[in-house]
Amino acid sequence: MIYQGDAFKYILQTPQILSDIMSRQQSIFSESCDALAGKKMTELYLTGSGSSYNSAVSAAGFLQRILGIRVFTVYPADFMEEMEAINPDAVLIGISQQGTSVAVIEAMDKMRQSGRFAISVTGEYDTEITRHGDANIYIECGYEDAGATTKGYTASVLTLILFGLKLARQRGTLTNEEYESYQIRIKKIIDNMEPVLIQSREWCEKQVNSLLICSNLIVIAGGNLKPLLLEAVLKFSETCRFPVRGYGAEEFMHGMYNAVDRHTEFLYLFPSGGYELQRMQKLYHYYEHQGNKQYVLNFNPVKGLTGCFVNDKDFSVLEFALPLQMLFVLTSRGKGIDLNVPKDPDFHKYMKSKIEE
């Protein structure tokens, strides 16, 4: 499929899109919350592929805390393999922004055929996935006519978080006061996105020339920013088309450091505090001494992008996604890659991994 949109413009639209989602919560979640009212729910499964799966990972920890039940993120194929072990009162959330993921649709069908409950989360009205769930939640970000998801990822994360808040208040695991406090904190991040975008663009444009010749990138994250690892690895691989890996700081230190050579470059996502912050600072200084190129978010005000973030312990994924997205879009442009033209146009046709129009 050939796209016509501009991924960079979609990034710039993110603050308004997220603000609109905040203002439309009642209508967005009325169908799903009504369907779940009074229903026993012992476990929640979130399934998807690509950025849809990554958005689930970014929201799952928060959902588990506020709902007071186990929340699992699982790829569709793995979910279908594990069906026999799933609790009868489990609920499945199937996520597909374009609504065409064959594997997600099959997982939802199997869930419902077993007598369990499934809800779709999609950005497209009247798309195929909406005909395979007991209820639907729409990611109100508009059509993303681009080969690499940007605004759709961020809007998906926010939609899942807000759905969890609505459901937690409905189930009584959150008080009205707690619910409103979370809403205020999310709004603070969205209101601060314009200055984040301005400073991110300036910083990203300075990094692009160096990244153009990158041949081996490792992303390191800690604390509340670890959920961004999968999305960072996916998008840099997809758009810039050089080898990319991602690890939590401690995981990297237990073996993966052996794969580092003088050509290895690092992109760090520093948490605002905690044990891993100190460990990552030490890691950064070690490879600075070794002479490896390093790109830094939330640390080192001289070389890195810092000072513009709210650094909320639960919701920072929403704001840190913006400079990451700018960085991979600008780098791919600098490399002369057209993100709207797939490198292998026959891949999905052969694999039948998406429903083709």
C-alpha positions as CSV (number, residue, x, y, z in Angstrom):
1,M,0.0,0.0,0.0
2,I,1.3,3.4,-1.0
3,Y,0.6,6.3,1.5
4,Q,0.4,10.0,0.7
5,G,0.6,11.7,4.2
6,D,3.4,13.4,6.0
7,A,4.6,11.6,9.2
8,F,6.3,14.8,10.5
9,K,3.1,16.8,10.3
10,Y,1.3,14.0,12.2
11,I,3.8,14.4,15.0
12,L,3.1,18.1,15.2
13,Q,-0.7,17.4,15.4
14,T,-0.2,15.2,18.5
15,P,-1.0,17.8,21.2
16,Q,-4.3,18.8,19.6
17,I,-5.2,15.2,18.9
18,L,-4.6,14.1,22.5
19,S,-6.4,17.1,23.8
20,D,-9.4,16.2,21.7
21,I,-9.4,12.7,23.0
22,M,-9.4,14.0,26.5
23,S,-12.5,16.1,25.8
24,R,-14.4,13.2,24.1
25,Q,-13.9,10.5,26.7
26,Q,-17.5,10.0,27.5
27,S,-18.5,9.2,23.9
28,I,-15.3,7.2,23.1
29,F,-15.8,4.8,26.0
30,S,-19.5,4.7,26.5
31,E,-20.0,1.5,24.4
32,S,-17.2,-0.5,25.9
33,C,-17.9,0.6,29.5
34,D,-21.6,-0.2,29.1
35,A,-20.8,-3.6,27.7
36,L,-18.5,-4.4,30.7
37,A,-20.9,-2.9,33.4
38,G,-21.5,-5.6,36.0
39,K,-19.4,-8.1,34.2
40,K,-16.9,-10.2,36.2
41,M,-13.4,-9.6,34.9
42,T,-10.5,-11.5,36.5
43,E,-7.8,-10.8,33.9
44,L,-7.3,-8.4,31.0
45,Y,-5.3,-9.3,27.9
46,L,-4.0,-6.8,25.4
47,T,-3.0,-8.0,22.0
48,G,-1.7,-6.4,18.8
49,S,1.2,-6.3,16.5
50,G,3.8,-3.6,15.8
51,S,3.0,-0.2,17.2
52,S,-0.4,-1.5,18.4
53,Y,1.4,-4.1,20.6
54,N,3.9,-1.5,21.8
55,S,1.1,0.8,22.8
56,A,-0.3,-2.0,24.9
57,V,3.1,-2.5,26.6
58,S,3.2,1.2,27.3
59,A,-0.2,1.2,29.1
60,A,-0.3,-2.2,30.7
61,G,1.6,-1.5,33.9
62,F,-0.6,1.5,34.8
63,L,-3.8,-0.5,33.9
64,Q,-2.8,-3.3,36.3
65,R,-2.2,-0.9,39.1
66,I,-5.5,1.0,38.8
67,L,-7.7,-2.0,38.0
68,G,-6.4,-4.3,40.6
69,I,-6.2,-7.3,38.3
70,R,-3.6,-9.0,36.2
71,V,-3.0,-7.3,32.9
72,F,-1.1,-9.2,30.2
73,T,0.4,-8.0,26.9
74,V,0.7,-10.8,24.4
75,Y,1.2,-11.2,20.7
76,P,-1.8,-12.6,18.8
77,A,-0.2,-15.9,17.8
78,D,1.0,-16.5,21.4
79,F,-2.5,-15.6,22.7
80,M,-4.1,-18.2,20.5
81,E,-1.6,-20.9,21.6
82,E,-2.5,-20.1,25.3
83,M,-6.3,-20.1,24.9
84,E,-6.8,-23.2,27.0
85,A,-5.0,-21.7,30.0
86,I,-6.9,-18.4,30.0
87,N,-9.4,-17.7,32.8
88,P,-13.1,-18.0,31.8
89,D,-13.7,-14.5,33.1
90,A,-10.8,-12.9,31.2
91,V,-11.4,-10.1,28.7
92,L,-9.4,-9.5,25.5
93,I,-8.6,-6.1,24.0
94,G,-7.6,-6.5,20.4
95,I,-5.7,-3.4,19.1
96,S,-5.2,-2.6,15.4
97,Q,-5.1,1.1,14.3
98,Q,-6.0,0.4,10.7
99,G,-8.3,-2.5,11.8
100,T,-6.8,-4.9,9.2
101,S,-4.5,-7.1,11.3
102,V,-5.5,-10.7,10.4
103,A,-3.8,-12.2,13.5
104,V,-5.6,-9.8,16.0
105,I,-9.0,-10.5,14.3
106,E,-8.4,-14.3,14.5
107,A,-7.5,-14.0,18.2
108,M,-10.7,-12.0,18.9
109,D,-12.7,-14.6,17.0
110,K,-11.3,-17.5,19.1
111,M,-11.9,-15.6,22.3
112,R,-15.5,-15.1,21.5
113,Q,-16.0,-18.6,20.2
114,S,-14.8,-19.8,23.6
115,G,-17.5,-17.8,25.3
116,R,-15.3,-15.0,26.5
117,F,-15.4,-11.3,25.9
118,A,-13.4,-9.3,23.3
119,I,-13.2,-5.6,22.6
120,S,-11.6,-4.0,19.6
121,V,-9.5,-0.8,19.7
122,T,-9.1,0.8,16.3
123,G,-8.6,4.1,14.6
124,E,-10.9,3.3,11.7
125,Y,-14.7,3.3,11.6
126,D,-16.4,0.4,9.9
127,T,-13.1,-1.4,9.4
128,E,-13.0,-5.2,9.5
129,I,-12.0,-5.6,13.2
130,T,-15.1,-3.7,14.4
131,R,-17.2,-6.7,13.2
132,H,-15.4,-9.2,15.5
133,G,-15.8,-7.8,19.0
134,D,-18.5,-7.5,21.6
135,A,-17.8,-3.7,21.7
136,N,-15.5,-1.2,20.0
137,I,-13.2,1.6,21.2
138,Y,-12.1,4.1,18.6
139,I,-8.7,5.8,18.6
140,E,-9.8,9.3,17.6
141,C,-6.7,10.5,15.9
142,G,-8.0,10.6,12.3
143,Y,-6.7,8.6,9.4
144,E,-2.9,8.3,9.5
145,D,-1.9,8.2,5.8
146,A,1.7,7.4,6.4
147,G,3.9,4.3,6.3
148,A,5.2,4.7,9.9
149,T,2.8,5.3,12.8
150,T,3.5,8.4,14.9
151,K,0.3,10.1,16.2
152,G,-1.4,6.7,16.1
153,Y,1.0,5.2,18.7
154,T,0.7,8.1,21.1
155,A,-3.1,8.3,20.7
156,S,-3.4,4.6,21.2
157,V,-1.4,4.8,24.5
158,L,-3.6,7.6,25.8
159,T,-6.8,5.9,24.7
160,L,-5.8,2.7,26.6
161,I,-4.9,4.7,29.7
162,L,-8.1,6.7,29.7
163,F,-10.1,3.5,29.1
164,G,-8.5,2.0,32.2
165,L,-9.3,5.1,34.3
166,K,-13.0,5.0,33.2
167,L,-13.2,1.3,33.9
168,A,-11.4,1.5,37.3
169,R,-13.8,4.2,38.4
170,Q,-16.8,2.2,37.2
171,R,-15.5,-0.9,39.0
172,G,-14.8,1.0,42.2
173,T,-11.0,0.5,42.3
174,L,-10.6,4.3,41.9
175,T,-12.3,7.1,43.8
176,N,-13.7,10.1,42.0
177,E,-10.9,12.2,43.6
178,E,-8.2,9.8,42.4
179,Y,-9.7,9.7,38.9
180,E,-9.7,13.5,38.6
181,S,-6.1,13.7,39.9
182,Y,-5.0,11.4,37.1
183,Q,-6.9,13.5,34.6
184,I,-5.1,16.7,35.8
185,R,-1.7,15.0,35.5
186,I,-2.4,13.8,32.0
187,K,-3.6,17.2,30.9
188,K,-0.5,18.8,32.3
189,I,1.7,16.6,30.0
190,I,-0.5,17.4,26.9
191,D,-0.4,21.2,27.7
192,N,3.4,21.0,27.8
193,M,3.8,19.2,24.5
194,E,4.2,22.3,22.3
195,P,7.4,23.4,24.1
196,V,8.6,19.8,24.0
197,L,8.0,19.8,20.2
198,I,9.9,23.1,19.7
199,Q,12.9,22.0,21.7
200,S,12.9,18.5,20.3
201,R,13.0,19.7,16.7
202,E,16.0,21.9,17.4
203,W,17.8,19.1,19.1
204,C,16.9,16.4,16.6
205,E,18.1,18.5,13.6
206,K,21.5,18.7,15.3
207,Q,21.7,14.9,15.6
208,V,20.6,13.9,12.1
209,N,24.0,14.3,10.3
210,S,25.6,12.0,12.8
211,L,22.8,9.4,12.6
212,L,23.0,9.3,8.8
213,I,26.1,7.2,8.9
214,C,25.0,5.1,11.9
215,S,25.2,1.4,11.2
216,N,24.6,-0.1,14.7
217,L,22.3,1.6,17.3
218,I,21.5,0.3,20.8
219,V,18.7,2.0,22.7
220,I,19.0,1.9,26.5
221,A,16.1,2.9,28.8
222,G,15.3,2.6,32.5
223,G,12.4,3.1,34.9
224,N,9.2,4.4,33.5
225,L,10.6,4.9,30.1
226,K,11.4,1.2,29.4
227,P,8.0,0.7,27.7
228,L,9.3,2.9,24.9
229,L,12.0,0.5,24.0
230,L,10.0,-1.7,21.7
231,E,8.6,1.3,19.8
232,A,12.0,2.9,19.5
233,V,13.6,-0.2,18.1
234,L,10.7,-0.9,15.7
235,K,10.5,2.6,14.3
236,F,14.2,3.3,13.9
237,S,14.5,-0.2,12.2
238,E,11.5,0.4,10.0
239,T,12.3,4.0,8.9
240,C,16.1,4.4,9.0
241,R,16.8,0.8,8.0
242,F,19.9,0.0,10.0
243,P,20.3,-2.6,12.8
244,V,18.7,-1.4,16.1
245,R,18.5,-3.2,19.4
246,G,17.0,-2.1,22.7
247,Y,17.6,-3.1,26.3
248,G,16.8,-2.1,29.9
249,A,20.0,-0.8,31.5
250,E,20.6,-3.8,33.8
251,E,19.8,-6.3,31.1
252,F,22.4,-4.7,28.8
253,M,25.0,-5.0,31.5
254,H,24.5,-8.7,31.8
255,G,26.0,-9.9,28.5
256,M,25.0,-7.5,25.7
257,Y,28.0,-5.2,26.3
258,N,30.1,-7.9,24.7
259,A,28.5,-7.0,21.3
260,V,29.7,-3.4,21.5
261,D,32.5,-2.2,19.2
262,R,33.8,1.2,18.2
263,H,31.0,1.5,15.6
264,T,28.2,1.0,18.1
265,E,26.1,4.1,18.9
266,F,23.8,4.6,21.9
267,L,20.4,6.3,22.3
268,Y,19.6,6.7,26.0
269,L,16.1,7.3,27.6
270,F,16.9,8.4,31.1
271,P,14.2,8.1,33.8
272,S,13.7,11.0,36.1
273,G,14.9,9.1,39.2
274,G,15.4,5.8,40.8
275,Y,18.1,3.1,40.9
276,E,18.4,2.8,37.2
277,L,19.1,6.5,36.7
278,Q,22.4,6.2,38.5
279,R,23.3,3.0,36.7
280,M,22.5,4.6,33.3
281,Q,24.6,7.7,34.2
282,K,27.6,5.5,34.9
283,L,27.0,3.5,31.7
284,Y,26.8,6.8,29.7
285,H,30.1,8.0,31.2
286,Y,31.8,4.7,30.5
287,Y,31.0,4.7,26.8
288,E,31.7,8.5,26.6
289,H,35.2,7.6,27.8
290,Q,35.4,4.8,25.2
291,G,34.5,7.3,22.4
292,N,31.2,5.8,21.2
293,K,28.7,8.2,19.8
294,Q,25.8,8.8,22.2
295,Y,22.4,10.5,21.9
296,V,20.7,11.4,25.2
297,L,17.1,12.2,26.3
298,N,16.6,13.6,29.8
299,F,20.3,13.8,30.8
300,N,23.4,16.0,30.1
301,P,22.0,19.5,29.4
302,V,25.1,20.2,27.2
303,K,24.6,17.4,24.7
304,G,21.2,15.9,25.4
305,L,17.6,17.0,25.2
306,T,16.5,17.9,28.7
307,G,14.7,20.4,30.8
308,C,11.5,20.5,28.8
309,F,9.7,17.4,30.1
310,V,7.1,17.1,32.9
311,N,8.6,13.7,33.9
312,D,5.4,12.2,35.3
313,K,6.1,8.8,36.8
314,D,3.1,7.2,35.1
315,F,2.6,9.1,31.8
316,S,6.1,10.2,30.5
317,V,5.8,7.8,27.6
318,L,3.4,10.2,26.0
319,E,5.9,13.1,26.0
320,F,9.1,11.2,25.3
321,A,7.6,9.6,22.2
322,L,7.7,13.0,20.5
323,P,11.5,13.5,20.2
324,L,11.9,9.8,19.3
325,Q,9.4,10.2,16.5
326,M,11.0,13.4,15.3
327,L,14.5,11.8,15.3
328,F,13.6,8.8,13.2
329,V,11.5,10.8,10.7
330,L,14.2,13.4,10.2
331,T,16.9,10.8,10.0
332,S,15.0,8.8,7.4
333,R,14.5,11.9,5.4
334,G,18.2,12.7,5.5
335,K,18.9,9.2,4.2
336,G,16.6,9.8,1.3
337,I,14.1,7.2,2.4
338,D,10.4,7.7,1.4
339,L,8.5,6.4,4.4
340,N,5.3,6.2,2.4
341,V,6.7,3.6,0.0
342,P,7.3,0.2,1.5
343,K,10.7,-1.3,0.9
344,D,9.1,-4.7,0.1
345,P,5.6,-4.0,-1.4
346,D,4.9,-7.8,-1.8
347,F,5.6,-8.8,1.8
348,H,2.1,-8.4,3.3
349,K,0.5,-9.8,0.1
350,Y,2.5,-13.0,0.3
351,M,2.3,-13.4,4.1
352,K,-1.4,-12.4,4.3
353,S,-0.6,-10.5,7.5
354,K,-2.9,-7.6,6.7
355,I,-6.3,-7.4,4.9
356,E,-5.5,-5.7,1.6
357,E,-7.9,-3.2,0.1
